[in-house]
Structures are given as structure tokens and as C-alpha cells.
Amino acid sequence: MSADALKDRKDALENEFFARQNAKSLEAFRAKVAAQETRDALAAALGISEASVLDGLVRVGITAETLAALAMIPLVAVAWADGKLDAAEREAIERAADEANVTDDHRTLLAGWLSAPPEAGLLEAWKQYAESLAQEMDAAACDALRSRILGGARQVAESAGGFLGVGNKISASEASVLAELEACFAH
């Protein structure tokens, strides 16, 4: 084999090797950037900055959009717990949707839930997912997620208040739904 042919084969080998290495490096860099963007979005949505908590949420696949869905379903379930949705509950849900940066596409779905209660299967699917997440997350990430979700649901429950501001702010049916939601986050 001539020296030129051997050099050509060596160059081809090196080019192939480095092309594959560069592709792997680029893929790893893109994944790192995407994970950081997800952490940043979750930090903004949850109001937390603890890296280990954010990393725990990212590790189990929580995105800002997932967080919005996880947060909206309990709000609606609590609001409809007594069979009706009043104006104060509606306002509390819409405020929570604003805070969670719910997209226009999801607002259409939310508007339907504000007109009529969602099917029971939706809350059951939510509970199963939340229970599975709780088992996969570390305690700090689970606590942050639980706090965010249950805090919003509790605000909706309290928004209806007692009669003229007197009495128990949370009805028995709302308290029952809140307890079901809380149980999903047990480790």
C-alpha cells in the first residue's frame, strides 16, 4: 500500500472518529442547556432556587407545562367538591392559572372545567401520577411540589369562605378532596 493511500485511510478514520465525538458532545451540550432551561422555568413557577430540588423535579420529567397540569387539576377538583363553583373560586382558579403561566390552549380546557366539573377519571389519573411521582422523587423535591400544588388548592377552598366571613373557611367536601390530594404525596 502506498504512503498516500495509508494517509488517506488514516485521515478518513480520524474524520469519522472526531465527527462522532463532536456529535456526542453537541448532543450532551443540548441536553444540558434544555435541562437548565427546564430548571429555570420550574424555579420561576415554584418560586424556589434550591438546585437539588429543581434537579429532582427535572430528573422525573417535570416541566413547567407538566407543573401547570399538575397544579390546575387539584384547583378544579377542590372548587367542584361541593357540586358548585362560585365566583370567588373561579377568580382564585384564574389567578392561579395566571401565576402558573397557563397557555391559551390550556385555558380553553380550563374554561370548560369552570363551566362543568371534569370527569372523575381525570382526578383519578392525576392521583395515580402524583403518587408515582412522589415515589420517584427525593423528599425535598416532593415537598416543594406538594407545597405548590396543595397551597393553590387550599387557596381555592378558602376563597369561598364561611358565611359572611364567619365560620369554617373550608367545607367538609373540600377538606376531603384536600386530604385525598395530600395523601398522594406520602412517601
N, C-alpha and C positions, 0 to 999 in steps of 0.2 A: 504494500500500500504506500502510496506516495505521501510525503510530508504534508502537502497541501490537502489531500483527502482526509488525512488524520486530523489536521487542524480544523477542517470544515465540520467533521463529526463532533469534535470537542466543542466547538462553538455552538453547534446545534444542541448538544447536551446541556451546556451551561445556560443557553437561552431558555430552554424548556424548564430547567430546574428553577431558574430565577423568576420566570413568568408564573409558575405555580406558587412559589413562595410569595411573590408580590400579590397575587390574587388572594391568598390566605390572609396576608397581612391587611389588605384592604377590607376584606370581609370582617375580620376581627375589629378593625377600626370602626367600621359602620355599625357593628353590633354595640360597641362601647358607646358611640355617640347616641344611638337610639335608646339605650338603657339610661343614659344620663338625661336625655330629654324626657323620658318617662318619669324618672326620679324627680326632675324639676317640676313637672306637671302635677305629680302627686303631692309634692311638698306644698305647692301653691293651693291645691284643692283641700288638703288636710290641715294646712297651717302648721306643719311640723318640719323640723330640719335635721332630725337625728338620722344620720346616714344608715345606720344598721337597720332601723325601722323601714326606711324607704327601700333599702336593698332587699329586705324580707318581702315586701309587697311586690317588688319587681320580679323577684325570684319565682313567685307563684303565679305570675302573669297578670297582676292587677295593673290596669292602665287607667288613665283619667276617665276614659269612656266607661270602663268596667265599674269604676268607682261611682260614676253618675247613676248607672243602672242599679248598683247595689244600694245606693242611697235613696233613690226615688221610690222603689217598690215598698219599703217599710213605711215611708211617709204616707203613701196612699192607703196601705193596709190599715194603719192606725186611724187615719181620718175616716175610713168607712167602717170601722169596727162596730159602731153603734147603728149602722144601717143608713146613716145620712152623712152628708158632707156639708158643713155650714160655711159661711163666708169667711170667718176667721181661719178655719182650717185651710180653705182654698188659698187664702193670702199667704199663710205660712208655707204651704207647699210651693207656691210660685216664688216666694222669696228664697226658699231652699234651692229651687231649680236655677235661679239666677246665681246664687253663690256657688253652685256646682258647675256652672258654665254649660248647662244642658243645651245641646244643639237644637236648631229649628226642627230637624227631623224627629228628634225625640220629644220635642214639645208637642207635636201633633199627637203622639201616642199618649203623652201626659194629659193633654186636653181631653182625650177620650176617657181616661181614668177619672178625671174631675167631673165628668158627666154621669158616669155609671161605674160601679165598682168593678175592678178587674176580676177575671175568673179566679176561683180558689186555687187552681193549678199553678198560677203564677207565683203566689206566695209559697206554695209547697216547693216549687223549683228553686225559688230564692233560698228557702231554708236549707235545702239539701246542698246547694252550692256554698252557702255561708258555713255550714257545718264542715264540709270538706276543706274549705279554705282554712278554717280555724285549726284543723288537724295538721295542716301542712305548714302553717306559719309559726314563727317563734312567738313567744309571749308578748314581746314589745310591739311587734307589728300587728298582732291580733288585737291587743288592747287599743292601739291607735285607730284601727279600722272600726272596732266596736264603738269606741267613743264617738267617732264621727257619725256613724250610722244611727246609733241609738240616741245621740244628742239631738239630731234633727227630728227623729220620730217622736221623741219626748216633747220637743217644742210644738209640734203639730198637735199632740194630745193636750198639751196645756193651753193651746191657743183658744180652744172653745171655752175654757174656764168653767167655773161654777155658775150658779145663777146670780147675775149681777155682781160677779166677782167674789161671791161668798160660797163657801163650801169647797169640796174636793175639786181640784182643777182637772183631774184625770178621772174619766168614767171607769167603771168596772170592766167594761168590754175593751176599752183602750188599754187599761192596765194589763189585761190578759194577753193582748197582742204584744205589748211591750215585753212581757215576761217570756213569751214564745220566741221573740227576736233575740232577747238576751241569752236564752238557753242555747242558741245556735253557736255562740262564741265560747262555750265552755270548753276548756282543754281537757 
